[in-house]
């Protein structure tokens, strides 16, 4: 994820009237695993990893063509605007997953579009092609869960950035249209800190029932 109207003015767009609908996702606390008496340190390595919250299905803050897990404490909200849709290439912004409650500055943004018959690569190329400040663009074929996907890494520079910063996104095609999941970040450090949440989303992606 010129710059779809978000990266060049996401704060302005929000202030001008963007309405974020949906409620923040809540993350349950994981209970420590109870090892048997006399268990070794290797079998009592600590609490089980905390799982994220499933997003994308009915009843979640952002109904989407795909489901995936969000990282603990990240919050999700569907995106609508009084001033029309927020588009980048062939897709429209549908959901923002905010890292601030988890201590980082940035979002995972989910974009959706009709793009009937388009491959994930074609959708992603259209998405990146709408970013005029993108350089060092690298595509690769991959999987998002069990779904065929294309992933891109790129570097973005512009007047609203402190310097070149990395971004990445993956795209999948579904019977209900294309989906692009994009990770930005304030800078390279924030982007790196949020990568595990992006990888969790990619690893757990599946078609919505």
N, C-alpha and C positions, 0 to 999 in steps of 0.2 A: 504498500500500500506502500491545462495545467493541473495542479495538485489536488483534485477532487473537492476543492473548497474546504477541506478539513485541515490539512497540514499547514496551509497558508492562512488560516484564520479560524481554527476550531473554537478558540475562545470567543472570537467575535460572533461567530455563527450561533454559539450557545447563548450569548448575551442578547443577540438580536431576536431570539424567539424560538430556538430549538426546544422542542418538548421531548424530554426523555421519559418514556413510559415503561412501566414494569417495576418490579420490586427487587431490591438487592438480594443476591443469593446468600444463603446462610450455610456455613460449613460446620458439619458436626465434628466434635472432638473425638479422636480415636483413643480407645482405651489401651493401656500398656498390655503387652502380651504376657500371660502368666506362665512362666516356665515351671517344670516339675522340680520337686525338691532334689537338690544335688546336681542340677543342670549346670553345664559349663558356661563360661562367659560367652562362648560362641553361640550358644542357644538362647542367651539372654542379652541380646545386643541392644535392647531398649524397646521403646514403643514401636508398634507397627506403623508404617508410613501413613500419614493422613491422606485420605483420598479427597479428590476434588468433588465438585457438585456437577451432576449431569445438566447440560444445557442443550436446548434445541427442541425438546419435545413439548407436547401440550402441557400447559400448566407451568412452564418455566418462563422466566422473564423474556426470553427471545425464542419464540417458535421459529424453527429453521428447517430447511430440507435435510440437514444432518444434525446428529447429536454428537457431543464430545464432553469431556470433563474440563471444568475450569479449576485453576489452582486454588488452594485454600485461601480464604479471605478476599480474593478478587470478587468484585461485584459486577453484575451484568444488567444492562438496561437496553430495551428496544429503542430505536431511534426513529423519530418522525420529525418533520419540520413544517412550520407554518408557511414556509416560502418555497415549498416544492422538495423534490428528492435531492439527495446528495450523491452524485454519480461520479464514478471514475471508470472511464472506458465502458465496457459492456455491463457493469454491475453497479448496484445501488447499495449504499450503506444501510444495514439492517440492525446491527447490534454493536454495542461497545462494551467491552469487558475491562473494567478499570483496575489498575494495579495499586492505586494509592492506599487502599486499606491494608495491603500487604507490605507497604513501605517503599514502593517504587513509583516512578513517574512515567506513565505511559499506558497504552491500551493495546489489547488485541481487538481488532475490528473485523467484523464479519460482513461481507458484501455478498449480495445475491443478485441473480439476473436470469432472464429467460434463456438467451443464447442457445436456442434449440439446435441440437446437433453439433454444437461446438465442442471441441476436445478441451481438456483441462489446460493444455499448452496454449491453445488459441485464446482462451479466456484470460489466462495470466499474461500473455503477451499484450493483449488489449489493455489490461489493467496497468501494466508497467509502462506501456507506450503513452499513456495519458500523463505520466510524470516526467515533465521536461527536464527536471534536475537530476535524473537518475543516471548513474555511471556504474561501471564495473558490474554489469548485469550478467548473472550466470544462472542458467536453467538446468534442471536435472529431473529425470523421471524417478518417481518414488511411490510410496504407498502412504495413504492416510488411513490408519486402521487397516482394513482389508480392501479399501477402495483405491483404484488407480488414481494417481495424482501427479501433478507437476509442481515443483518447488522452485522458487527463485530467491537468490540473494542479490542485493544491490547496495550501492552507496548513494546517499542523497545529500546534496549541498544546496544551500539557498540563503536568501536574505534573512529568513526567520530561524536559521540554525546557527549554532556557534562554530560549526565546522562540519566536515564530512562525517556522516553517521551511517551505520549499517542498518538495513531493514531486510525483512524476509517475508515471504508469503507462500502459501500453497493453495492450489485450486483443485476442485473435484467437480465432476459432472454427475448430476443426479436426475432421476425422472422428473423432478420438480424444478429443474434448472441448475445453473452453475452456482458454485459457492467459492468465494475467496476468503481465506483466513489470513490476516495480515498483522504482523508485529512491527511496530515502530519503536518509539522510545525517545526520551529527551536527548540522549547522547549515547555514545558507544558503551559507556559503563552501565547505564540503565538498560540498554538493549541486552547486554550480556546477562544482567541479573534476571531479566524476564524470560530468557530463552527456555528455562525448564517449563514454564507455564505454556509456552507455545508448543514445545515438544510433547507435553501432556495432551494438548488438544489434538495434535496430529496423530499421536499414537492411539487415541481412543475414539477417533472419528468413525461414525457409522451412519447409514441411512436412517432417517426418522421413520418410525413405524406408521 
